[in-house]
Amino acid sequence: MLNRVVLIGRLTRDPELRYTPSGVATTTFTLAVDRPFTNQSGEREADFIPVVTWRQLAETCANYLRKGRLAAVEGRIQTRHYENNEGKRVYVTEVIADNVRFLESANQGNGSRSNSTNQDPFTDDGKPIDINNDDLPF
């Protein structure tokens, strides 16, 4: 069986770091992932995917990710359920991440979507990228 997921999106809020009673770090955040099509109004919609990280990855995400930052998440989908205060069973589907990549530097992810999505990730602060012929594989 295979249960793998890869998502690229923007954080909807700062990650929330907690510790289990035994001292294991866990972080939760929500990733807004654009759908690959537009709705009837011509607007792009997004899915809001809950993500959970554990241990060192959780602490790293809590320290370096912020609302609006672009990130890639790799992990597995997990479902769980619990009973709420009213006695109703609530089902939760979330991504348990085992790898999170920060796709922009801290000064790019300022939470302003219009500024950060227009920046070319292949530029170096407006300076040309120096590529030597020895760097090319052909």
Secondary structure by P-SEA (a helix, b strand, c coil): cbbbbbbbbbbcccbbbbbcccbbbbbbbbbbbbccccccccbbbbbbbbbbbccaaaaaaaacccccccbbbbbbbbbbcccccccbbbbbbbbbccccccccccccccccaaaaaaccccccccbbbbbccccccc
